[in-house]
Amino acid sequence: MPYKEMKIEKLYYSIGEVADMFQVNTSLIRYWEKEFDIIKPKKNKKGNRFFTQADIENFHLIFHLVKERGMTLKGAKQKIKENKEDTENNFVVVTRLQEIKDLLLEIKDAL
């Protein structure tokens, strides 16, 4: 059986790394942290924020609602508060469909 290297996941991400993931400014990350109570980064004595994988997933959800679907912050907060589970499920479905679309377009271009 061939050796398969495990993918190493980080436990904590800095605010700069999170901002790079979403291609936004760090100020937007700080603002969303303040506005949405589902994001709770760990802070060290210096006040540096360290985001967990759960925080990153919540950022994905917020980013999808606000930036991709064009909802207001108030609307996104309300949607997450009222029915977070359905919102997460819809986000997963949309993400998977986008991946399938990208794959199909790649296959089409290869033909």
Jmol script that loads the backbone (N, CA, C; Angstrom):
load data "model"
ATOM      1  N   MET A   1       0.848  -1.172   0.000  1.00  0.00           N
ATOM      2  CA  MET A   1       0.000   0.000   0.000  1.00  0.00           C
ATOM      3  C   MET A   1       0.895   1.238   0.000  1.00  0.00           C
ATOM      4  N   PRO A   2       0.673   2.171  -0.909  1.00  0.00           N
ATOM      5  CA  PRO A   2       1.526   3.356  -0.983  1.00  0.00           C
ATOM      6  C   PRO A   2       1.348   4.264   0.232  1.00  0.00           C
ATOM      7  N   TYR A   3       2.415   4.950   0.521  1.00  0.00           N
ATOM      8  CA  TYR A   3       2.405   5.887   1.641  1.00  0.00           C
ATOM      9  C   TYR A   3       1.558   7.092   1.273  1.00  0.00           C
ATOM     10  N   LYS A   4       0.625   7.430   2.130  1.00  0.00           N
ATOM     11  CA  LYS A   4      -0.227   8.586   1.886  1.00  0.00           C
ATOM     12  C   LYS A   4      -0.022   9.584   3.019  1.00  0.00           C
ATOM     13  N   GLU A   5       0.449  10.741   2.651  1.00  0.00           N
ATOM     14  CA  GLU A   5       0.741  11.756   3.654  1.00  0.00           C
ATOM     15  C   GLU A   5      -0.551  12.421   4.097  1.00  0.00           C
ATOM     16  N   MET A   6      -0.698  12.562   5.408  1.00  0.00           N
ATOM     17  CA  MET A   6      -1.893  13.208   5.941  1.00  0.00           C
ATOM     18  C   MET A   6      -1.789  14.719   5.776  1.00  0.00           C
ATOM     19  N   LYS A   7      -2.911  15.320   5.458  1.00  0.00           N
ATOM     20  CA  LYS A   7      -2.952  16.774   5.349  1.00  0.00           C
ATOM     21  C   LYS A   7      -2.993  17.359   6.758  1.00  0.00           C
ATOM     22  N   ILE A   8      -2.077  18.256   7.027  1.00  0.00           N
ATOM     23  CA  ILE A   8      -1.987  18.850   8.359  1.00  0.00           C
ATOM     24  C   ILE A   8      -2.833  20.114   8.392  1.00  0.00           C
ATOM     25  N   GLU A   9      -3.787  20.113   9.298  1.00  0.00           N
ATOM     26  CA  GLU A   9      -4.644  21.281   9.483  1.00  0.00           C
ATOM     27  C   GLU A   9      -4.112  22.092  10.659  1.00  0.00           C
ATOM     28  N   LYS A  10      -4.128  23.394  10.508  1.00  0.00           N
ATOM     29  CA  LYS A  10      -3.712  24.248  11.609  1.00  0.00           C
ATOM     30  C   LYS A  10      -4.836  24.330  12.631  1.00  0.00           C
ATOM     31  N   LEU A  11      -4.466  24.483  13.887  1.00  0.00           N
ATOM     32  CA  LEU A  11      -5.472  24.647  14.926  1.00  0.00           C
ATOM     33  C   LEU A  11      -5.952  26.092  14.995  1.00  0.00           C
ATOM     34  N   TYR A  12      -5.032  27.031  14.792  1.00  0.00           N
ATOM     35  CA  TYR A  12      -5.368  28.442  14.893  1.00  0.00           C
ATOM     36  C   TYR A  12      -4.822  29.210  13.700  1.00  0.00           C
ATOM     37  N   TYR A  13      -5.581  30.187  13.257  1.00  0.00           N
ATOM     38  CA  TYR A  13      -5.186  31.044  12.142  1.00  0.00           C
ATOM     39  C   TYR A  13      -5.143  32.483  12.628  1.00  0.00           C
ATOM     40  N   SER A  14      -4.146  33.225  12.161  1.00  0.00           N
ATOM     41  CA  SER A  14      -4.046  34.640  12.532  1.00  0.00           C
ATOM     42  C   SER A  14      -5.058  35.438  11.722  1.00  0.00           C
ATOM     43  N   ILE A  15      -5.286  36.663  12.125  1.00  0.00           N
ATOM     44  CA  ILE A  15      -6.253  37.500  11.425  1.00  0.00           C
ATOM     45  C   ILE A  15      -5.786  37.789   9.990  1.00  0.00           C
ATOM     46  N   GLY A  16      -4.487  37.886   9.784  1.00  0.00           N
ATOM     47  CA  GLY A  16      -3.952  38.102   8.441  1.00  0.00           C
ATOM     48  C   GLY A  16      -4.207  36.915   7.530  1.00  0.00           C
ATOM     49  N   GLU A  17      -4.049  35.710   8.076  1.00  0.00           N
ATOM     50  CA  GLU A  17      -4.308  34.505   7.283  1.00  0.00           C
ATOM     51  C   GLU A  17      -5.779  34.397   6.910  1.00  0.00           C
ATOM     52  N   VAL A  18      -6.662  34.739   7.840  1.00  0.00           N
ATOM     53  CA  VAL A  18      -8.102  34.694   7.565  1.00  0.00           C
ATOM     54  C   VAL A  18      -8.453  35.731   6.509  1.00  0.00           C
ATOM     55  N   ALA A  19      -7.893  36.923   6.624  1.00  0.00           N
ATOM     56  CA  ALA A  19      -8.158  37.973   5.640  1.00  0.00           C
ATOM     57  C   ALA A  19      -7.674  37.544   4.257  1.00  0.00           C
ATOM     58  N   ASP A  20      -6.523  36.885   4.183  1.00  0.00           N
ATOM     59  CA  ASP A  20      -6.003  36.394   2.903  1.00  0.00           C
ATOM     60  C   ASP A  20      -6.907  35.311   2.309  1.00  0.00           C
ATOM     61  N   MET A  21      -7.461  34.450   3.157  1.00  0.00           N
ATOM     62  CA  MET A  21      -8.349  33.390   2.676  1.00  0.00           C
ATOM     63  C   MET A  21      -9.554  33.968   1.925  1.00  0.00           C
ATOM     64  N   PHE A  22     -10.075  35.061   2.456  1.00  0.00           N
ATOM     65  CA  PHE A  22     -11.284  35.657   1.885  1.00  0.00           C
ATOM     66  C   PHE A  22     -10.986  36.859   0.992  1.00  0.00           C
ATOM     67  N   GLN A  23      -9.722  37.206   0.880  1.00  0.00           N
ATOM     68  CA  GLN A  23      -9.270  38.338   0.077  1.00  0.00           C
ATOM     69  C   GLN A  23      -9.993  39.627   0.483  1.00  0.00           C
ATOM     70  N   VAL A  24      -9.989  39.885   1.797  1.00  0.00           N
ATOM     71  CA  VAL A  24     -10.573  41.095   2.361  1.00  0.00           C
ATOM     72  C   VAL A  24      -9.550  41.724   3.305  1.00  0.00           C
ATOM     73  N   ASN A  25      -9.849  42.916   3.769  1.00  0.00           N
ATOM     74  CA  ASN A  25      -8.975  43.596   4.732  1.00  0.00           C
ATOM     75  C   ASN A  25      -9.180  43.020   6.129  1.00  0.00           C
ATOM     76  N   THR A  26      -8.144  43.149   6.948  1.00  0.00           N
ATOM     77  CA  THR A  26      -8.256  42.671   8.322  1.00  0.00           C
ATOM     78  C   THR A  26      -9.300  43.467   9.102  1.00  0.00           C
ATOM     79  N   SER A  27      -9.526  44.705   8.718  1.00  0.00           N
ATOM     80  CA  SER A  27     -10.530  45.519   9.407  1.00  0.00           C
ATOM     81  C   SER A  27     -11.927  44.933   9.231  1.00  0.00           C
ATOM     82  N   LEU A  28     -12.192  44.337   8.065  1.00  0.00           N
ATOM     83  CA  LEU A  28     -13.493  43.697   7.840  1.00  0.00           C
ATOM     84  C   LEU A  28     -13.640  42.466   8.739  1.00  0.00           C
ATOM     85  N   ILE A  29     -12.571  41.729   8.914  1.00  0.00           N
ATOM     86  CA  ILE A  29     -12.603  40.562   9.798  1.00  0.00           C
ATOM     87  C   ILE A  29     -12.905  41.004  11.231  1.00  0.00           C
ATOM     88  N   ARG A  30     -12.238  42.056  11.695  1.00  0.00           N
ATOM     89  CA  ARG A  30     -12.492  42.577  13.035  1.00  0.00           C
ATOM     90  C   ARG A  30     -13.933  43.067  13.167  1.00  0.00           C
ATOM     91  N   TYR A  31     -14.430  43.737  12.130  1.00  0.00           N
ATOM     92  CA  TYR A  31     -15.800  44.264  12.151  1.00  0.00           C
ATOM     93  C   TYR A  31     -16.815  43.125  12.229  1.00  0.00           C
ATOM     94  N   TRP A  32     -16.641  42.088  11.399  1.00  0.00           N
ATOM     95  CA  TRP A  32     -17.565  40.953  11.438  1.00  0.00           C
ATOM     96  C   TRP A  32     -17.495  40.232  12.771  1.00  0.00           C
ATOM     97  N   GLU A  33     -16.301  40.165  13.348  1.00  0.00           N
ATOM     98  CA  GLU A  33     -16.154  39.542  14.662  1.00  0.00           C
ATOM     99  C   GLU A  33     -17.001  40.287  15.697  1.00  0.00           C
ATOM    100  N   LYS A  34     -16.992  41.606  15.596  1.00  0.00           N
ATOM    101  CA  LYS A  34     -17.754  42.426  16.528  1.00  0.00           C
ATOM    102  C   LYS A  34     -19.263  42.314  16.272  1.00  0.00           C
ATOM    103  N   GLU A  35     -19.655  42.217  15.010  1.00  0.00           N
ATOM    104  CA  GLU A  35     -21.070  42.203  14.638  1.00  0.00           C
ATOM    105  C   GLU A  35     -21.742  40.840  14.836  1.00  0.00           C
ATOM    106  N   PHE A  36     -21.032  39.755  14.596  1.00  0.00           N
ATOM    107  CA  PHE A  36     -21.621  38.420  14.658  1.00  0.00           C
ATOM    108  C   PHE A  36     -21.105  37.687  15.888  1.00  0.00           C
ATOM    109  N   ASP A  37     -22.032  37.261  16.751  1.00  0.00           N
ATOM    110  CA  ASP A  37     -21.620  36.596  17.981  1.00  0.00           C
ATOM    111  C   ASP A  37     -21.211  35.139  17.779  1.00  0.00           C
ATOM    112  N   ILE A  38     -21.346  34.604  16.566  1.00  0.00           N
ATOM    113  CA  ILE A  38     -20.918  33.217  16.318  1.00  0.00           C
ATOM    114  C   ILE A  38     -19.410  33.119  16.104  1.00  0.00           C
ATOM    115  N   ILE A  39     -18.742  34.249  15.977  1.00  0.00           N
ATOM    116  CA  ILE A  39     -17.285  34.268  15.795  1.00  0.00           C
ATOM    117  C   ILE A  39     -16.647  34.673  17.119  1.00  0.00           C
ATOM    118  N   LYS A  40     -15.906  33.738  17.689  1.00  0.00           N
ATOM    119  CA  LYS A  40     -15.285  33.979  18.990  1.00  0.00           C
ATOM    120  C   LYS A  40     -13.826  33.545  18.946  1.00  0.00           C
ATOM    121  N   PRO A  41     -12.945  34.410  18.448  1.00  0.00           N
ATOM    122  CA  PRO A  41     -11.531  34.017  18.391  1.00  0.00           C
ATOM    123  C   PRO A  41     -10.891  34.025  19.775  1.00  0.00           C
ATOM    124  N   LYS A  42      -9.864  33.209  19.912  1.00  0.00           N
ATOM    125  CA  LYS A  42      -9.052  33.232  21.127  1.00  0.00           C
ATOM    126  C   LYS A  42      -8.128  34.441  21.028  1.00  0.00           C
ATOM    127  N   LYS A  43      -7.835  35.048  22.174  1.00  0.00           N
ATOM    128  CA  LYS A  43      -6.915  36.182  22.183  1.00  0.00           C
ATOM    129  C   LYS A  43      -5.810  35.908  23.196  1.00  0.00           C
ATOM    130  N   ASN A  44      -4.585  36.294  22.816  1.00  0.00           N
ATOM    131  CA  ASN A  44      -3.482  36.138  23.758  1.00  0.00           C
ATOM    132  C   ASN A  44      -3.366  37.405  24.602  1.00  0.00           C
ATOM    133  N   LYS A  45      -2.346  37.470  25.443  1.00  0.00           N
ATOM    134  CA  LYS A  45      -2.187  38.625  26.328  1.00  0.00           C
ATOM    135  C   LYS A  45      -1.991  39.936  25.578  1.00  0.00           C
ATOM    136  N   LYS A  46      -1.405  39.833  24.387  1.00  0.00           N
ATOM    137  CA  LYS A  46      -1.188  41.037  23.575  1.00  0.00           C
ATOM    138  C   LYS A  46      -2.451  41.471  22.840  1.00  0.00           C
ATOM    139  N   GLY A  47      -3.467  40.615  22.829  1.00  0.00           N
ATOM    140  CA  GLY A  47      -4.709  40.942  22.149  1.00  0.00           C
ATOM    141  C   GLY A  47      -4.777  40.421  20.721  1.00  0.00           C
ATOM    142  N   ASN A  48      -3.765  39.638  20.314  1.00  0.00           N
ATOM    143  CA  ASN A  48      -3.793  39.058  18.971  1.00  0.00           C
ATOM    144  C   ASN A  48      -4.892  38.007  18.894  1.00  0.00           C
ATOM    145  N   ARG A  49      -5.616  38.029  17.781  1.00  0.00           N
ATOM    146  CA  ARG A  49      -6.714  37.086  17.591  1.00  0.00           C
ATOM    147  C   ARG A  49      -6.206  35.809  16.925  1.00  0.00           C
ATOM    148  N   PHE A  50      -6.726  34.685  17.392  1.00  0.00           N
ATOM    149  CA  PHE A  50      -6.423  33.397  16.785  1.00  0.00           C
ATOM    150  C   PHE A  50      -7.745  32.690  16.521  1.00  0.00           C
ATOM    151  N   PHE A  51      -8.031  32.465  15.246  1.00  0.00           N
ATOM    152  CA  PHE A  51      -9.305  31.896  14.830  1.00  0.00           C
ATOM    153  C   PHE A  51      -9.195  30.391  14.668  1.00  0.00           C
ATOM    154  N   THR A  52     -10.222  29.668  15.113  1.00  0.00           N
ATOM    155  CA  THR A  52     -10.274  28.219  14.978  1.00  0.00           C
ATOM    156  C   THR A  52     -10.917  27.859  13.641  1.00  0.00           C
ATOM    157  N   GLN A  53     -10.920  26.564  13.326  1.00  0.00           N
ATOM    158  CA  GLN A  53     -11.549  26.104  12.091  1.00  0.00           C
ATOM    159  C   GLN A  53     -13.049  26.397  12.112  1.00  0.00           C
ATOM    160  N   ALA A  54     -13.671  26.311  13.285  1.00  0.00           N
ATOM    161  CA  ALA A  54     -15.096  26.633  13.411  1.00  0.00           C
ATOM    162  C   ALA A  54     -15.344  28.101  13.070  1.00  0.00           C
ATOM    163  N   ASP A  55     -14.445  28.989  13.514  1.00  0.00           N
ATOM    164  CA  ASP A  55     -14.566  30.407  13.179  1.00  0.00           C
ATOM    165  C   ASP A  55     -14.446  30.609  11.665  1.00  0.00           C
ATOM    166  N   ILE A  56     -13.530  29.883  11.029  1.00  0.00           N
ATOM    167  CA  ILE A  56     -13.339  29.994   9.582  1.00  0.00           C
ATOM    168  C   ILE A  56     -14.605  29.557   8.854  1.00  0.00           C
ATOM    169  N   GLU A  57     -15.221  28.471   9.312  1.00  0.00           N
ATOM    170  CA  GLU A  57     -16.463  28.003   8.692  1.00  0.00           C
ATOM    171  C   GLU A  57     -17.574  29.032   8.861  1.00  0.00           C
ATOM    172  N   ASN A  58     -17.634  29.668  10.032  1.00  0.00           N
ATOM    173  CA  ASN A  58     -18.629  30.718  10.242  1.00  0.00           C
ATOM    174  C   ASN A  58     -18.352  31.920   9.333  1.00  0.00           C
ATOM    175  N   PHE A  59     -17.071  32.250   9.136  1.00  0.00           N
ATOM    176  CA  PHE A  59     -16.721  33.317   8.201  1.00  0.00           C
ATOM    177  C   PHE A  59     -17.170  32.966   6.793  1.00  0.00           C
ATOM    178  N   HIS A  60     -16.990  31.696   6.401  1.00  0.00           N
ATOM    179  CA  HIS A  60     -17.451  31.266   5.074  1.00  0.00           C
ATOM    180  C   HIS A  60     -18.949  31.508   4.931  1.00  0.00           C
ATOM    181  N   LEU A  61     -19.692  31.169   5.956  1.00  0.00           N
ATOM    182  CA  LEU A  61     -21.143  31.353   5.930  1.00  0.00           C
ATOM    183  C   LEU A  61     -21.507  32.829   5.819  1.00  0.00           C
ATOM    184  N   ILE A  62     -20.878  33.651   6.637  1.00  0.00           N
ATOM    185  CA  ILE A  62     -21.148  35.094   6.606  1.00  0.00           C
ATOM    186  C   ILE A  62     -20.732  35.680   5.260  1.00  0.00           C
ATOM    187  N   PHE A  63     -19.561  35.293   4.772  1.00  0.00           N
ATOM    188  CA  PHE A  63     -19.070  35.792   3.482  1.00  0.00           C
ATOM    189  C   PHE A  63     -20.050  35.428   2.377  1.00  0.00           C
ATOM    190  N   HIS A  64     -20.562  34.195   2.408  1.00  0.00           N
ATOM    191  CA  HIS A  64     -21.524  33.751   1.398  1.00  0.00           C
ATOM    192  C   HIS A  64     -22.790  34.608   1.440  1.00  0.00           C
ATOM    193  N   LEU A  65     -23.307  34.825   2.635  1.00  0.00           N
ATOM    194  CA  LEU A  65     -24.550  35.594   2.759  1.00  0.00           C
ATOM    195  C   LEU A  65     -24.368  37.051   2.366  1.00  0.00           C
ATOM    196  N   VAL A  66     -23.288  37.660   2.829  1.00  0.00           N
ATOM    197  CA  VAL A  66     -23.101  39.097   2.637  1.00  0.00           C
ATOM    198  C   VAL A  66     -22.516  39.429   1.267  1.00  0.00           C
ATOM    199  N   LYS A  67     -21.422  38.784   0.913  1.00  0.00           N
ATOM    200  CA  LYS A  67     -20.707  39.149  -0.317  1.00  0.00           C
ATOM    201  C   LYS A  67     -21.265  38.463  -1.558  1.00  0.00           C
ATOM    202  N   GLU A  68     -21.620  37.189  -1.449  1.00  0.00           N
ATOM    203  CA  GLU A  68     -22.060  36.456  -2.627  1.00  0.00           C
ATOM    204  C   GLU A  68     -23.559  36.588  -2.877  1.00  0.00           C
ATOM    205  N   ARG A  69     -24.365  36.576  -1.811  1.00  0.00           N
ATOM    206  CA  ARG A  69     -25.809  36.687  -1.997  1.00  0.00           C
ATOM    207  C   ARG A  69     -26.303  38.117  -1.856  1.00  0.00           C
ATOM    208  N   GLY A  70     -25.447  39.019  -1.404  1.00  0.00           N
ATOM    209  CA  GLY A  70     -25.796  40.438  -1.346  1.00  0.00           C
ATOM    210  C   GLY A  70     -26.712  40.831  -0.204  1.00  0.00           C
ATOM    211  N   MET A  71     -26.727  40.052   0.861  1.00  0.00           N
ATOM    212  CA  MET A  71     -27.573  40.395   2.003  1.00  0.00           C
ATOM    213  C   MET A  71     -26.917  41.498   2.831  1.00  0.00           C
ATOM    214  N   THR A  72     -27.738  42.223   3.556  1.00  0.00           N
ATOM    215  CA  THR A  72     -27.203  43.213   4.485  1.00  0.00           C
ATOM    216  C   THR A  72     -26.704  42.480   5.727  1.00  0.00           C
ATOM    217  N   LEU A  73     -25.906  43.163   6.536  1.00  0.00           N
ATOM    218  CA  LEU A  73     -25.419  42.540   7.768  1.00  0.00           C
ATOM    219  C   LEU A  73     -26.592  42.195   8.689  1.00  0.00           C
ATOM    220  N   LYS A  74     -27.561  43.086   8.746  1.00  0.00           N
ATOM    221  CA  LYS A  74     -28.736  42.849   9.586  1.00  0.00           C
ATOM    222  C   LYS A  74     -29.494  41.617   9.087  1.00  0.00           C
ATOM    223  N   GLY A  75     -29.663  41.501   7.784  1.00  0.00           N
ATOM    224  CA  GLY A  75     -30.351  40.355   7.202  1.00  0.00           C
ATOM    225  C   GLY A  75     -29.586  39.060   7.430  1.00  0.00           C
ATOM    226  N   ALA A  76     -28.263  39.115   7.298  1.00  0.00           N
ATOM    227  CA  ALA A  76     -27.437  37.927   7.516  1.00  0.00           C
ATOM    228  C   ALA A  76     -27.504  37.493   8.975  1.00  0.00           C
ATOM    229  N   LYS A  77     -27.458  38.457   9.895  1.00  0.00           N
ATOM    230  CA  LYS A  77     -27.559  38.137  11.323  1.00  0.00           C
ATOM    231  C   LYS A  77     -28.891  37.457  11.621  1.00  0.00           C
ATOM    232  N   GLN A  78     -29.955  38.013  11.044  1.00  0.00           N
ATOM    233  CA  GLN A  78     -31.285  37.466  11.286  1.00  0.00           C
ATOM    234  C   GLN A  78     -31.410  36.059  10.712  1.00  0.00           C
ATOM    235  N   LYS A  79     -30.898  35.856   9.524  1.00  0.00           N
ATOM    236  CA  LYS A  79     -30.973  34.533   8.882  1.00  0.00           C
ATOM    237  C   LYS A  79     -30.204  33.494   9.696  1.00  0.00           C
ATOM    238  N   ILE A  80     -29.022  33.859  10.173  1.00  0.00           N
ATOM    239  CA  ILE A  80     -28.221  32.930  10.988  1.00  0.00           C
ATOM    240  C   ILE A  80     -28.910  32.662  12.325  1.00  0.00           C
ATOM    241  N   LYS A  81     -29.486  33.703  12.902  1.00  0.00           N
ATOM    242  CA  LYS A  81     -30.139  33.557  14.205  1.00  0.00           C
ATOM    243  C   LYS A  81     -31.392  32.688  14.103  1.00  0.00           C
ATOM    244  N   GLU A  82     -32.192  32.909  13.059  1.00  0.00           N
ATOM    245  CA  GLU A  82     -33.455  32.189  12.927  1.00  0.00           C
ATOM    246  C   GLU A  82     -33.256  30.722  12.563  1.00  0.00           C
ATOM    247  N   ASN A  83     -32.379  30.469  11.593  1.00  0.00           N
ATOM    248  CA  ASN A  83     -32.274  29.099  11.101  1.00  0.00           C
ATOM    249  C   ASN A  83     -30.861  28.818  10.613  1.00  0.00           C
ATOM    250  N   LYS A  84     -29.933  28.721  11.535  1.00  0.00           N
ATOM    251  CA  LYS A  84     -28.527  28.541  11.178  1.00  0.00           C
ATOM    252  C   LYS A  84     -28.289  27.219  10.464  1.00  0.00           C
ATOM    253  N   GLU A  85     -28.961  26.165  10.906  1.00  0.00           N
ATOM    254  CA  GLU A  85     -28.727  24.844  10.332  1.00  0.00           C
ATOM    255  C   GLU A  85     -29.109  24.797   8.849  1.00  0.00           C
ATOM    256  N   ASP A  86     -30.277  25.323   8.506  1.00  0.00           N
ATOM    257  CA  ASP A  86     -30.693  25.355   7.094  1.00  0.00           C
ATOM    258  C   ASP A  86     -29.776  26.242   6.266  1.00  0.00           C
ATOM    259  N   THR A  87     -29.357  27.354   6.838  1.00  0.00           N
ATOM    260  CA  THR A  87     -28.455  28.257   6.134  1.00  0.00           C
ATOM    261  C   THR A  87     -27.132  27.562   5.846  1.00  0.00           C
ATOM    262  N   GLU A  88     -26.601  26.821   6.827  1.00  0.00           N
ATOM    263  CA  GLU A  88     -25.360  26.077   6.622  1.00  0.00           C
ATOM    264  C   GLU A  88     -25.531  24.999   5.561  1.00  0.00           C
ATOM    265  N   ASN A  89     -26.655  24.286   5.606  1.00  0.00           N
ATOM    266  CA  ASN A  89     -26.913  23.237   4.615  1.00  0.00           C
ATOM    267  C   ASN A  89     -27.009  23.818   3.209  1.00  0.00           C
ATOM    268  N   ASN A  90     -27.700  24.942   3.068  1.00  0.00           N
ATOM    269  CA  ASN A  90     -27.803  25.598   1.758  1.00  0.00           C
ATOM    270  C   ASN A  90     -26.430  26.034   1.266  1.00  0.00           C
ATOM    271  N   PHE A  91     -25.606  26.542   2.175  1.00  0.00           N
ATOM    272  CA  PHE A  91     -24.266  26.973   1.805  1.00  0.00           C
ATOM    273  C   PHE A  91     -23.433  25.792   1.306  1.00  0.00           C
ATOM    274  N   VAL A  92     -23.540  24.658   1.990  1.00  0.00           N
ATOM    275  CA  VAL A  92     -22.795  23.459   1.584  1.00  0.00           C
ATOM    276  C   VAL A  92     -23.241  23.010   0.199  1.00  0.00           C
ATOM    277  N   VAL A  93     -24.539  23.027  -0.048  1.00  0.00           N
ATOM    278  CA  VAL A  93     -25.064  22.615  -1.357  1.00  0.00           C
ATOM    279  C   VAL A  93     -24.580  23.565  -2.452  1.00  0.00           C
ATOM    280  N   VAL A  94     -24.658  24.855  -2.203  1.00  0.00           N
ATOM    281  CA  VAL A  94     -24.215  25.845  -3.196  1.00  0.00           C
ATOM    282  C   VAL A  94     -22.725  25.679  -3.481  1.00  0.00           C
ATOM    283  N   THR A  95     -21.923  25.479  -2.440  1.00  0.00           N
ATOM    284  CA  THR A  95     -20.480  25.290  -2.613  1.00  0.00           C
ATOM    285  C   THR A  95     -20.190  24.044  -3.442  1.00  0.00           C
ATOM    286  N   ARG A  96     -20.872  22.967  -3.148  1.00  0.00           N
ATOM    287  CA  ARG A  96     -20.655  21.713  -3.892  1.00  0.00           C
ATOM    288  C   ARG A  96     -21.075  21.871  -5.350  1.00  0.00           C
ATOM    289  N   LEU A  97     -22.199  22.529  -5.588  1.00  0.00           N
ATOM    290  CA  LEU A  97     -22.649  22.756  -6.965  1.00  0.00           C
ATOM    291  C   LEU A  97     -21.657  23.623  -7.734  1.00  0.00           C
ATOM    292  N   GLN A  98     -21.067  24.606  -7.074  1.00  0.00           N
ATOM    293  CA  GLN A  98     -20.067  25.460  -7.724  1.00  0.00           C
ATOM    294  C   GLN A  98     -18.831  24.642  -8.100  1.00  0.00           C
ATOM    295  N   GLU A  99     -18.430  23.721  -7.208  1.00  0.00           N
ATOM    296  CA  GLU A  99     -17.286  22.852  -7.506  1.00  0.00           C
ATOM    297  C   GLU A  99     -17.587  21.963  -8.712  1.00  0.00           C
ATOM    298  N   ILE A 100     -18.803  21.422  -8.777  1.00  0.00           N
ATOM    299  CA  ILE A 100     -19.198  20.582  -9.904  1.00  0.00           C
ATOM    300  C   ILE A 100     -19.208  21.394 -11.193  1.00  0.00           C
ATOM    301  N   LYS A 101     -19.732  22.602 -11.130  1.00  0.00           N
ATOM    302  CA  LYS A 101     -19.771  23.479 -12.306  1.00  0.00           C
ATOM    303  C   LYS A 101     -18.358  23.766 -12.801  1.00  0.00           C
ATOM    304  N   ASP A 102     -17.462  24.085 -11.880  1.00  0.00           N
ATOM    305  CA  ASP A 102     -16.068  24.356 -12.260  1.00  0.00           C
ATOM    306  C   ASP A 102     -15.421  23.135 -12.911  1.00  0.00           C
ATOM    307  N   LEU A 103     -15.707  21.955 -12.359  1.00  0.00           N
ATOM    308  CA  LEU A 103     -15.158  20.731 -12.929  1.00  0.00           C
ATOM    309  C   LEU A 103     -15.699  20.486 -14.335  1.00  0.00           C
ATOM    310  N   LEU A 104     -16.994  20.685 -14.520  1.00  0.00           N
ATOM    311  CA  LEU A 104     -17.592  20.490 -15.837  1.00  0.00           C
ATOM    312  C   LEU A 104     -17.051  21.490 -16.870  1.00  0.00           C
ATOM    313  N   LEU A 105     -16.861  22.725 -16.438  1.00  0.00           N
ATOM    314  CA  LEU A 105     -16.284  23.726 -17.355  1.00  0.00           C
ATOM    315  C   LEU A 105     -14.855  23.369 -17.721  1.00  0.00           C
ATOM    316  N   GLU A 106     -14.127  22.821 -16.763  1.00  0.00           N
ATOM    317  CA  GLU A 106     -12.747  22.404 -17.021  1.00  0.00           C
ATOM    318  C   GLU A 106     -12.724  21.249 -18.033  1.00  0.00           C
ATOM    319  N   ILE A 107     -13.644  20.305 -17.869  1.00  0.00           N
ATOM    320  CA  ILE A 107     -13.752  19.185 -18.815  1.00  0.00           C
ATOM    321  C   ILE A 107     -14.145  19.686 -20.186  1.00  0.00           C
ATOM    322  N   LYS A 108     -15.073  20.622 -20.253  1.00  0.00           N
ATOM    323  CA  LYS A 108     -15.517  21.190 -21.530  1.00  0.00           C
ATOM    324  C   LYS A 108     -14.355  21.866 -22.242  1.00  0.00           C
ATOM    325  N   ASP A 109     -13.549  22.619 -21.507  1.00  0.00           N
ATOM    326  CA  ASP A 109     -12.405  23.308 -22.115  1.00  0.00           C
ATOM    327  C   ASP A 109     -11.351  22.315 -22.594  1.00  0.00           C
ATOM    328  N   ALA A 110     -11.266  21.168 -21.940  1.00  0.00           N
ATOM    329  CA  ALA A 110     -10.276  20.166 -22.331  1.00  0.00           C
ATOM    330  C   ALA A 110     -10.670  19.427 -23.628  1.00  0.00           C
ATOM    331  N   LEU A 111     -11.945  19.455 -23.954  1.00  0.00           N
ATOM    332  CA  LEU A 111     -12.416  18.744 -25.162  1.00  0.00           C
ATOM    333  C   LEU A 111     -12.059  19.467 -26.441  1.00  0.00           C
TER     334      LEU A 111
END
end "model"
wireframe off; spacefill off
backbone 0.3
color backbone group
